[in-house]
Amino acid sequence: MEDPQEPILTAHKAAADRLRELHEQLHSWELVGRSLGISGGMAYRVALQGYEPKDSGIRHRLGLPVNPLVMGTAVFCAKCGRAFVGKWGNRRKFCPICRPVNQSEEARDE
Ligand SMILES: [Zn+2]
């Protein structure tokens, strides 16, 4: 089963690795942030705390894909409790795994 969030996590790890590399060279989160056009605090949080920036401009500077969580909204599955990405105006109750395949409500979704 493919995790739809996997590419985001991979991109985030690459961005965090890059920030930590810059920090080894610059020895300052402020300078790391400045070199990328973001704040030092943001650089620190993304690199060390797994923070996902919401701002699409910041995401672009970090080489992150535009977050689906920005385009849609994080929802927790009513059945298994797993978090997944829903879409604006389309409040799904179930994650892709628990979602009934041939439900008419879902048919017009994709
Ligand atoms: Zn589920």
Residues whose N, C-alpha, C, O or C-beta is under 5 A from the ligand:
A	BS01	ZN	C77 K79 C80 G81 R82 C95 C98
